[in-house]
Amino acid sequence: MVVDHKAAISYIELLKEDLIIFRFVPNDGIIPEYEAGQFLTLGLPIVAENHRLIRRAYSIASHPENKKYFEFVVRWVRKPLPGRVTTELFYLSEGDPIFWTNPVGDALTINDKLHDGRKDERRIVMVSGGTGIAPFVSFTRHLHDVGDKREIICLHGSSYMDELSYQKELTAFDTESIDRGKDKWNFTYRASISRPKEWFNRSWSGNKGRVESFLKPKAGGISTLEEMVGEKITKDNTMFYICGWQGTIDGVMDFMTPQGFVTMQDKREDGSFEVKFESYG
């Protein structure tokens, strides 16, 4: 039986007409235990359906150490048809009620140990497109707060500059890594714009192309990602986490499969794998 908890919207940031970051606080003030990478099912009464409560799942962008609120980044996709719950979200105001169920899912939970029980010290490369950044914002905040020393690379792609929803915060984490030293906090953030020739992106000076282009070998056989880390990316030194449209996942695997990387879904007989992914379309 589904148990709906009550909450109130506490914060809304409109990044553009179809992209928001919002938070809500449970009515009882209690944030349950959960893991970075999980999601919540949110419910709203749909006016056009006689106020029937409709539920949809959304990845959590806040992290487990934050006991003040839940946070989400949501895109309002209106074609071919607008989502019923997402549409209602874009009409909410601070103080409005919302319903939610307990956190679930573990598709992208970061590994602490390898399949054989040894500590997993591989670098973590997180690749996302659009609002697929949400679980990786949660991961980054979590790994930062617990003092994780692994090398963490966050690659985010979007069509337009104003869709890089957490660029300011993730850039700050990157700068902190430089200031404190990689031995204390080893984090790198890079973004890519897939429509660099459009007028709105005219000032963009970063990587150009889809986010998986970071993995594409250049003329010398070395990818942009490998230039960043200073060595060849292999299944023994790197773990990939991917979240976004299926095209993003397929694009990443086009480069990684020939290098011997396998997904959790296709893990080897000994239980080993190097890629976890979550697709939302």
HUDA-V224417 format. One record per pair of residues at least 4 apart in sequence whose ideal C-beta (glycine too) atoms are under 6 Angstrom apart, sorted by the first residue. I is the first residue (numbers start at 1). GAP is how many residues later the second one is. If there is no record, write none. Layout:
BEGIN
I,GAP
I,GAP
END
This chain:
BEGIN
2,99
4,39
4,95
5,21
5,95
6,21
7,17
7,19
7,20
7,91
7,93
8,17
8,87
8,89
9,15
9,83
9,85
9,87
10,13
10,14
10,15
10,59
11,12
12,10
13,8
14,6
15,4
15,150
16,146
18,58
19,56
20,54
21,52
22,50
23,46
23,48
24,46
24,74
25,44
26,4
31,36
32,70
34,4
34,30
34,69
35,74
36,27
36,102
36,103
36,106
37,71
37,72
37,98
38,22
38,65
38,67
39,18
39,19
39,20
39,21
39,66
40,20
40,60
40,63
41,14
41,16
41,60
42,16
42,58
43,10
43,12
43,56
44,41
44,44
45,6
45,8
46,6
46,8
46,38
54,30
54,31
56,29
58,14
59,75
59,76
60,78
61,10
61,11
61,12
61,73
61,76
61,77
62,4
62,8
62,9
63,75
63,78
63,79
64,78
65,80
73,58
73,61
73,92
74,15
75,56
76,10
76,14
78,4
82,5
92,4
107,171
108,27
108,133
108,168
108,170
111,9
113,4
113,7
114,4
114,6
115,156
115,157
122,115
122,116
122,117
123,28
123,115
124,26
124,28
124,115
125,28
125,113
125,115
126,10
126,28
126,115
127,28
127,84
127,115
127,125
128,4
128,5
128,8
128,28
128,115
128,116
129,28
129,82
129,115
129,116
129,119
130,28
132,111
132,112
133,4
133,23
133,33
135,108
136,18
137,29
139,4
143,5
151,35
152,35
153,35
154,16
154,35
155,35
155,56
155,59
156,35
157,35
157,53
157,54
158,5
158,6
159,35
159,36
160,40
161,40
161,43
164,27
166,4
167,4
170,19
171,18
173,14
174,13
174,14
174,15
176,4
176,9
177,8
177,9
177,10
180,4
180,5
182,4
191,15
192,15
192,17
192,19
193,8
193,11
194,16
196,5
196,8
196,12
209,4
212,39
212,40
214,10
214,11
215,8
215,10
215,40
216,7
217,4
217,6
218,4
222,4
222,5
226,7
233,5
235,25
235,26
235,39
239,35
240,35
241,35
242,7
242,10
242,35
243,35
244,4
245,36
246,33
249,28
249,30
252,4
253,4
256,5
261,13
261,14
262,4
262,11
263,12
264,9
264,12
267,4
267,6
268,4
END
